[in-house]
Amino acid sequence: MSGKEKNIILCGFMGCGKTTVGRLLARETGRKFIDMDSFIEERAGKTVAQIFAQEGEPRFRALEHEAAQALAREAGLVVAAGGGALVRRENAECLGRTGVIVLLDAPLEELKKRLKNDASRPLLQKPDRDAVIEALHRERMPLYRQAAHLTVPAGGPPLAVAREVLRQVKSGG
């Protein structure tokens, strides 16, 4: 892989498969996989949940922006962006300069099923999880669509989604 190769940045709503598809895509292409949330956790020395609880969402979003800047300086990566990372225009612009941003678009009902028992996401730790998911989905999807260069349906098996991402990236959409 050449050092000038654009990154493939996977974005989309939580539960759409960014990490799972990203790992498969990296394996299929021989690229290095980076999960942005894990990247932040390593640099901060604590989990995303701990950052939210101890320092608040604004601090996490600042760390997320630092991560976007650092990853945009790399080449030839597959990056699973955090669910809120590309909601901020400056992160989308920064990552989009050196990467192809691909929206993994899973149906809302599928996302609810996938997230039903997920206790790891700070934004979902509320009494009416479905209402929170619906509100966040309504708010974030237009921003993801605005940030993305390509959109791939993500309701199917992860390997099929990864291969469709690769096909679209190679063909330019």
N, C-alpha and C positions, 0 to 999 in steps of 0.2 A: 504494500500500500504506500502510495506516495505521501509525503508530508503535506502536500497542498490539498489533499482531498477534503472536501466539505464534510462537516459533521452532519449526522442525521439526528435531528432533535425531535423526539416524540412528545407531543403534548396532548392534553385532553383531560376530561373529568376524572376525578379519583375513581378507581375501579375499572377504567377502560382497558387496562392491560399494558400500560407503558413499560413497566418493569419486566413483565413476563415476555412481551413481544420484543422488547429491547434486547434482552439476553439472547433470545433466539436469533434475532437479526444480527447481533454481534457474532454469534457462532457461525451463521450462514456466510458472513462476509469477511471474517477474520479480523474484524475491528475490535477495539477495546470498548467495553460497556461501562458507562458511568450512570449510576442512579443519583440524581441531583440531591435528593434528601439524604442519602447515605454519605455523599460527598460533604454536605454541610455538617452532618453528625460527626464525621471524622475530624473535620477542621475545628469544630466547636467543643469536641470532647463530651458531648451529651446528645441525647436523643431529641428528635423534633418535639415530642411531647414534653420533655423536660424544658426545652427552650421556651415553648409556649407557656408552660406553667410558671417558670421562674422569671422569665424576662419579657414575656408577652409577644403577641403576634407582630407588632412593629419591629422588634429586634430580629425575629425570625425572617421577616421580609427583607431586612437590611442584609442579613447573612446570605439570603437567597440571591440578592442582587450581586453581592461579591462573588458568589459561586458562578453566576451567569457570566460575569466578566472574565473570571479565570478560565472557564470552560470554552469561552469564545476564542481564547488565545490558542487553544489546541486545534488539532486537525485529525481527521480520520476516525472520529469517535462516533459511537451511538450513545446518545444521552436521553435518559428518561427524565424529563423536566417534572418538577413537582406540580401538583394539581393547580396551585395558585401562581406559579412562577411566571407564566406568560400572560397573566391577567394584567401585569404591569407592562406598559408599553416599552419602557426602557430595557427591560429584560428581553422582550421579543425582538426589539431592534438590534440589540447587542448580539444575541444568539443567531439571529437571521442573517447577520453580515457574513458569518463564517460557516453557516449551516443551512440545511434544508429543513424547514419546520413542517412536520407531518402531524396532522390532527388525527388521532384515533377516535373515531366517532361511534360509540356504542349507544344503543337505544336506552332511553331513560329507565324503562322497566327492567332491563338487563342489569344496569348499574345498581339499581335498588337491590336486586337479588344478590349481586356480588358483594355489596357492602353491608348486607343485613346483619351479619355477626362480627363485623370488623370493629375491634376495640382500639385499634392503633391510631386512629385519625382524630386529632384534637377537635376539629371543627364539627365532627359528628357526635360528640359526646353530649347530646341534648335529648330531652324526652321524646320529641316527635321527629325521629330520624328522617322519615320519608319527606316531611315538610321541609326540613333543612336541606335535604338532597335536592328537592324540586326547586327551591328558591336559589340555591347556589348554581344549579344547572342552568336555570333561566338567566342568571346574571353572567355566568362565565362563558357559556357556549358562544355567544356573539363575539366575545373577545378572543377566544381560541380561533374562531373562523377568520377573524381579522388578522391574526398573527401568522396563521398557517399558509404555507406555499402549496401544500397538497392535503387532501382529506381522504382517509381510507376508512371504510366501514369496519368496525371492530367488534361486531357481535358474534363472530364465528370463532372457530378454533384458533388459538394463538399462532400456530405455525403457518396456517393459511393467511392470517393477517400479516405476519412478518414477511412472507413471500410477496404479498400484494404491495406492502410498503416498498420492498426492494424493487419490484417491477415498476412501480410508479416513479421512484427516485431515479432509476436508470433511464426511463423514457421521458422524464421531465413532466410527468403528470398524465 
